[in-house]
Amino acid sequence: MRALLFLVVGIISEALAAATFTNPVKKTDGSDPYIVYSNGYYYLTTTTWTNIQITRATTMNGLKSATPKVVWSDSTASRCCNVWAPEIHWSFNAWHIYYSAGTSGTFDNQHLHVLEGSSTDIWNSTWSYKSRVTIPNRDVWSIDGTLMFYGSNTYLVYSSWDGSNQCLYIAQMTNAWTVGNATKISTPTYSWETIGANVNEGPAMLYYAGRTFLVYSASNCAGTGYELGRLELTGSSPLSASSWTKYSQPIFVSGNGNYEPGHNGFFNGPSGNIYMVFHASSTSPGYCDGSRYTMVQPVYWHTDNSPNLGSPRALSDAIPEPS
């Protein structure tokens, strides 16, 4: 009986251990992470600079050891290089990857581009290049494209320079790679948005209890100021800047030995619970390079249904697997 009891306890302990993970989920080249959950798998993308890679697994622990699959590389001169921030989205009845890329030897020619998957299976899809996203009224440097779904419409949200300010813009989409005119919805004006450079970038949408939030990265990614801010859609017209309310304080800053947290995304677990993925650095000041690592942790909520992101969890924390 005692041996059986020890066996049962051992099995339970093993199951509990298997149901948690520790960060980082990706140790190197973990910048600008994005996760989507589909058909029982988590799919992770990050910036690798030279190509687009997808890692998949059924758990966060699995992502840590899974082998990435290169799904796209490009020798076309106008989009060969500086491949940044790929994100996988289901839009217009297909899987699409949105990413930034430009020319060799400079960061000055970055634009948004779209790939389309051949099937509803992300892993087994063949990815084809569809188009550069051309903004009719602002065909200029653009990065960090993400999608916003509101009512029956789909919107592109992205970052672009306006003079000395890197701002956030939104445009309505007519298909996965065609948009209308863009509206500026956020300019870096607070002191915590202008450390090292005036930057709003890396927009990520967060939906909860009928509220629509946009969480973004602020200040220069190199230095001591990178952190997350927040907008909320409080009006009825996403294309109107007056429909967006900007919060005056950052929502997520350095903590527990993880510095300059930023460029986050949100994803749902199997039961619909919401989790946050982001990158951080082990030292401060941080750098805009492959030393940044990918972290995942749950999203919590205040009583008014606004997000409570807390702070970056310690790397020693055992975090429950997404549910």
N, C-alpha and C positions, 0 to 999 in steps of 0.2 A: 504493500500500500504506500509506504514512504517513497519507494522508487517511482511509483506511478505519479505521486504528488510532485516529486521533483521534476519528472518529465513534463507534466502539465504546466508547472510554473516556468520551466525552460521554454516551452513552446509559446506561452503567453508573452514572456519577456522578449523572445525573438520577434514575435509579431509586432509588439509595441515598438521595438527598435526599428523594424522595417517600415513603420508608419511615420517616421520622422526623417528629416534631412538637416544637414548643416550647410550654410553658405560658405564659399561661393558656389553657385551652380556652374559657372564657367570661370576658370582662374585667369586666363590670359585671352586677349582679344575679346573681352567681354563687354566692350563699349556699345552703347546705343541698343540695348537688348529689346526684343519684342517676342512675346509668347502668344500662341493661339492654341486652343484645345479643340481637337476634331477627331471624331471616331475613335475615342479611347486613347489618343496620343497627345502629348504636348509637343509643339513644334517651336523651336527656339532659333531666332536669327540674331546676329550681332554684326557689328562693323569689322570686316577683315581687310578692308582697303583695296584688295585686288580682285575679289570675286564675291559671289553670294553663296553662302553655305546655310544648310538647314540641319539641325540636330533634332532627333525625335526620340521619345521614350514615353513609357506609361507612367513614370513618376519623376519627381525632381532628382531623386537619387540616381535614377537611370540616365537622366540628362548629363550628369556629371561625368559619366564614363562612356557615353555613347559616341560613336564616330560620326563627325559631321559629313554631310554629303554636299559636294559642290554642285549646285544646280544652274549656275550661270557665271560665265566670264565673257568678256567682250574685247575685241581688238579694234573696234571702230573708234577712230581718233577722237571724235566728239564726246564719247562716253566710255572711254577705255579705263579710266583711272579714278582714284579717290572715291571708291565705291563705299558709300556711307549709309547707315541707318535703314537697312531693308526691313519692311514690315509686310506680313501676309494678311490679306483681308479677303473675305467673301463679299463680292460686290458685283452687281449686274449679272447674276447667275453664273459666276465663275470665280475661281481663286485667282487673285492678283497679288503680285509683289510690287510694292512701291519703294523706290530707292533714289538716292542722289548719286550723281556721277558727273565727271567732267573730263578735262584734257590733262595730259601729262605735264608735270613740272609746275603746276600752279593750282591754287584753290579758287581762282577767280572765275572759272567757267562752269561752276556747279549748276546743274539743273535736275528737275524731277523726271523720272522715267518709270515705265510700267511694263511688267512682264505678265503674261497670262498662262495659267495652267491648263493642261489638256483634259483634265478630268476632275471629279469631285474628291479624288484621293490626292492629298498634297504630296505625299512621299513618292508616289508612282507617276506623278504628272511629268510631262515634258513641258518645259517652260519656253515660251516664245516671246520675242521682243515685240511689243505692240506700238509704243510711241513715246516720244518726249511729251510731257505735259506742258503745253504752251498757254500761258495766262494772257488772254487777249489784251488787257489794258496794262500789263506789267510783265513783258517777256524779258525778265532779267534773272539774275542769280537767285536760285531758290533751292531750299533743302528741307529735309525732315518732313516729308509729306505723310499725313495720316488721314483717315476717313472719319467723318462724323455722320451719324444716321439720326435724322430728326423728322418725325412724321413719315411721309412717303418719299422724302428726298434724301439724297446723299451729297455730302459736301467734302471738299478737299480743304484741309487746314495745313498750313506750312509756314516756314520762316523765310524771310527775305530782308535784305537791307533797304532802308530808306534813309539816305544820307549817312550819318554816323550811327544810326540806330538799326539794330537787327530786330525786326518786328514780326508779329504774327498776323497772318492773313487768312481769309476764308473765301472760297468760291464754290458755287453750286455746280454739280457734275451732271452732264447729259449722257455720258457713258463712262467707262472705266478710265479713259484717258483724255476726255474732252471736258473742259470747264468753261464757265462764263467769267465775267469780270470779277476781280478780287476786291475785297474790302479789308482794310487794316482794322484789326480789333484789339491790338495791344502793342504799346510802345514801352520800352524800358525806361521808366522815370524814377522809380524808387531807388534809394541808395543801395539796397541789396541786389538790385538788378543791373548795376552799373560798375561792378568791381572788376577791374581789368579791361572791360569793354562793355558797351551798352547792348545787352543781349537778351532776347526772348526767343527760345528755340525748343525743339523736341516736344511739340504738343502731343498730348495723349488724352483721349476722351474717357470720361468716367460717368456712368449712368446709375442712378440709385433713387428709388422711391419717387419717381417722377421728376427728379432733378437732373440737370445736365451740367457737368463740370468739365473744364478743360485745365489739365495740369501741365505746366510747362517748365523748362529749365531756364534759369536766369544767371547772368554774369558770364565771364569768360571761363571756358572749361579748363583752362590752364591758370592756376592760382589758388586762392583761398576762398573764393566767393560762390562757387557753383552750388546751386540749391534749387528747390522747386517752389514755384508760385502757382496761383490758381485764379481762374476766371470762372464765372457761372453765367449760363444763359438764363437771364431773368426776363427777357422780352420774348416776343413771338416770332421775330424775324432774325434768323442767324446772320443774314447778310447786312444787317444794320449794326453799326458799332455801338449804338445806344442800347441794344438788346443785351449787351454783355456787361456784367459787373466784375470789376477787378478787385481782389482783396489786397489790402495794404501790407500784409505780413506774409513771409514765406510759410509754406505748409510742411516742408521737409528739409532738414538741415543735417550737417555732420553729427555723428554720434557713435559711441561704442567702438571707437577705433576705425570707423569707416568715414572717409572724408570726401567732400565735394560730391555728394550723391546727386545723380541727375539722369537725364534722358530716360524717363521711365515709360512703362506701358502698363495696361491692366488686362487681366484675362479672367475668365470664369473657370472654376473647377467643375468636376462632373455633376455636382448638385447645384451649381449656379453661384456658389460663394465666390467673392471677388478677391483677387490677389494682385499684388503689385510686383513688377519686375523693374529693376533699375541697375545702373552701374555705380561703382564707388571706387575709391583709391585707398590704399593702406597707409599713405603718407600725405602730409599737407605741407606745401602746396601740391596740388594734383597736376596731372598732365593730360593733354588731349591725345593719348596714344594707347597702345595695346596693353599697358600695365593695368588698366582699369578692369575690374572683374564684375561678373553678373551676380546679382542677389535677388531673392524672391522672399516675400513675406505677406501675411494676410493684411487686408484692409479692414479697419474697424470704423464705427460710425458714432457720431455724437447723437444726442437725443433729438436734435432737429433734422436728422438725416443728412448732415454734412459729413464729409470724409474726415476721419481721424487716422492719419497715416503714421502717427507716432514718430519714431526715429529709426535709423538703420539698426537692425538687430545685431548683437555681437556674433562674430563668426563661430563662437562656441555654442550658441543657442541651438537646441534641438527643436526644430520647427515642424509642426504636423504637416504631413503631406496634404496638398490641396484636396478639398472634398466638395 
